[in-house]
């Protein structure tokens, strides 16, 4: 596989990864919710979008 393609995929996934401020677990959010707050699927706390 092309290394540029792989780095693009990794960069996209890292941009969608968020850490819950309460339980400190990581989760991937859908690209459509990138700029919105989402609810943690583990502890139900709102996770703000990245700045």
Secondary structure per residue as TSV (DSSP state, phi and psi in degrees):
chain	resnum	aa	ss	phi	psi
A	1	X	-	360.0	153.3
A	2	X	-	-71.0	128.6
A	3	X	H	-61.6	-31.5
A	4	X	H	-68.2	-37.0
A	5	X	H	-64.5	-44.3
A	6	X	H	-63.7	-43.2
A	7	X	H	-66.5	-32.9
A	8	X	H	-66.0	-40.2
A	9	X	H	-65.8	-45.2
A	10	X	H	-63.5	-42.1
A	11	X	H	-62.4	-39.0
A	12	X	H	-65.8	-45.0
A	13	X	H	-65.8	-38.7
A	14	X	H	-66.6	-30.2
A	15	X	H	-71.5	-20.3
A	16	X	H	-100.0	-3.9
A	17	X	E	-84.1	132.8
A	18	X	E	-130.8	150.8
A	19	X	E	-111.6	130.0
A	20	X	-	-68.7	132.7
A	21	X	T	-70.1	-20.2
A	22	X	T	-93.3	-57.2
A	23	X	T	-94.8	-7.4
A	24	X	-	64.2	20.1
A	25	X	-	-89.2	148.7
A	26	X	E	-93.4	147.6
A	27	X	E	-151.4	155.2
A	28	X	E	-98.5	129.3
A	29	X	-	-100.6	154.1
A	30	X	-	-63.2	149.9
A	31	X	G	-60.8	-29.5
A	32	X	G	-69.4	-19.7
A	33	X	G	-104.9	15.8
A	34	X	T	-55.4	-39.1
A	35	X	T	-103.4	14.2
A	36	X	S	-118.6	159.3
A	37	X	-	-74.3	142.9
A	38	X	E	-126.1	158.2
A	39	X	E	-91.6	134.1
A	40	X	-	-63.7	132.2
A	41	X	T	-79.7	-6.6
A	42	X	T	-99.8	-43.4
A	43	X	T	-124.0	2.6
A	44	X	-	69.8	18.8
A	45	X	-	-92.0	146.3
A	46	X	E	-72.4	133.3
A	47	X	E	-107.3	118.8
A	48	X	-	-71.4	157.0
A	49	X	-	-69.3	159.9
A	50	X	-	-71.3	152.1
A	51	X	-	-87.3	360.0
